[in-house]
Amino acid sequence: MRRLINNISFFLIAVLLLNCSDTDRGSFDEEILNKQIKEAKLTEFNGFYFVGNYNGRPSLYRYDRKNDKIKIFWNSESERVINLITSPDHNSAFFITKQKQRLKSSQPAIERGRLYRINYELKKAEFITQLEDGIQIIAYWLDKDRFTLIINSIDKVIASYVNKNAQLYNKFGKLLSDKTEIFDLTKDGYPISRMPEPQYVSPNEMFTIIEKNDSLVILQNPSDKEIKTNFYKKKLIQADWAENKRNLILLLTDKSENKDTIEQMNSFIAILDFKGQESKNNI
C-alpha cells in the first residue's frame, strides 16, 4: 500500500512538473518573441515598383513613399511588360517584356522578348539581353543574390523536341550559367520546372510551418506550441517572414489546383500576426 501511495505521489509530482515546464517554456517563447520584436531592425521603406497599364500597354510604375506619389517608371510603344520579379530582400528586380504574342499548340508563344534589370540605386531600367523565342517563360529568384530564367521552345528541326534553356544571373544581371536540355515529347513528356521550396522555418528559427491533418499549423519553438490557422487543404506557394519578427505573409492556393506556374493558379495572400489576429486579403 505504501508503495502504491509513493507511486501515485511520484506520478502527481511528475505531472505538476511537466505542466509547469510547459507553462515556463510557453512564457519563455513569448519573452524571446517580445524581445526580438522590440530589437528588430527594419529596412527603411522608400517605395516599390509595380505593373500597370499606361496608354493601354502593361508598363512599370514606381510608388515614391517620401512624396507619396506614383509615377510611370518604364514604358515602350513596342514592348509590354509580362513579368516583374523582385528579389526576396526587395533590393533588386528584373522584368521581362514581349513585342508579340500568338498561339502555338495552345501554349503562349513569346517572340522578341527582352530581359531588363531595375537599378535601385540609380532608379533606372537597364537592358540585359534579348531572349530566345519560346512557348513558355518561367522566372524566379533562387535567393536574394541569384535569379533564374527558364525558356521552353519547340526545336526548329524536330517538332517533337522541346528545348529547355535555363539561365542563371546574379543580382547585377551578370550571366553565371547557361544550360539547355532537350526533351522528346513522345518519350520524356513536356519539361516541368519546379519552383523553389517555400521557406518553412523563420530566420530566427522560432517558427516552423507544418501541415497537420490537411491544415497549415505554425509550430513555435522551443515549447512546440501550435498556432492554428484557418487554412484547410491549401498549398503553400511562398512564405515571406517579415523583418518585424511578428508577421508572416503566405501565398496560398487550393490543393486541387494542378498548375505549373503561379500565374496559372487561383491564389490568395494571407498575413499572420503572431501577437494578434490573422487577417486575409484575396487577390
Beta strands, then each sheet from edge to edge (+ up, - down):
strand 1: 47-54
strand 2: 57-64
strand 3: 69-74
strand 4: 80-86
strand 5: 93-98
strand 6: 100-104
strand 7: 107-111
strand 8: 114-119
strand 9: 124-130
strand 10: 136-141
strand 11: 146-154
strand 12: 161-170
strand 13: 175-184
strand 14: 207-212
strand 15: 215-220
strand 16: 225-232
strand 17: 234-241
strand 18: 247-254
strand 19: 267-273
strand 20: 279-282
sheet 1: 1+ 2- 3+
sheet 2: 4+ 5- 8+ 9-
sheet 3: 6+ 7-
sheet 4: 10+ 11- 12+ 13-
sheet 5: 14+ 15- 16+
sheet 6: 17+ 18- 19+ 20-
end
